[in-house]
Amino acid sequence: GAVVSQHPSRVICKSGTSVKIECRSLDFQATTMFWYRQFPKKSLMLMATSNEGSKATYEQGVEKDKFLINHASLTLSTLTVTSAHPEDSSFYICSARGQGSSYNSPLHFGNGTRLTVT
Amino acid sequence: AQSVTQLDSHVSVSEGTPVLLRCNYSSSYSPSLFWYVQHPNKGLQLLLKYTSAATLVKGINGFEAEFKKSETSFHLTKPSAHMSDAAEYFCVVTRGVSSASKIIFGSGTRLSIRP
């Protein structure tokens, strides 16, 4: 159980276009989802926390208008990279915490999305 | 604020020998600590977690970790390394005590296994 599906796994787009990444909890309801960015051979950097039905909370230094996060339902959160540039190329990973989970419950992670902007 | 420091960016061991991946934490209260593993271009898999029930925590694939408050450490160990253990390992701490608490990652340790 507790499967998180992230789609697409890989995407290549041209500079200036927008890309949407989906994160779905398949067998549980996720009240909170987290979006991370991972640079090559680096750790995961928390970008934002999204709660179902409310605005996302962004970490310091993350551009809200560039990385649009929507958490419209208890099973789906989306990250849209707007007007993508080559420096946005990275590995993006989502994770989810189930409804009713406590603060020390482990997160369930998607398999990540490799974004390449040409 | 809660944080974790992984002391080694890269560890290399021979197959069949013990593995030790070091992690120190900083927390103003009793922390929740986790170890995750990430294989190349993949998501993360939970190895084990500590939430104050027992100081020695056993996880999957033969891994275990011991919480030592006096040393503020949560090192990951395995008695005998296998080639399939080669991956990136992250020590993680929870920041906050609500359901929206954040999970903060250490810098990671790349484990290589020599045949």
Interface residues (C-beta under 8 A of the other chain):
Chain A: V4 Q6 T31 T32 F34 Y36 K41 K42 S43 L44 L46 T49 N51 F91 I93 S95 R97 S101 S102 Y103 N104 P106 L107 F109 G110 N111 G112 R114
Chain B: S32 F34 Y36 N41 K42 G43 L44 Q45 L46 K49 T51 F90 T94 G96 V97 S98 S99 A100 S101 K102 I103 I104 F105 G106 S107 G108 R110
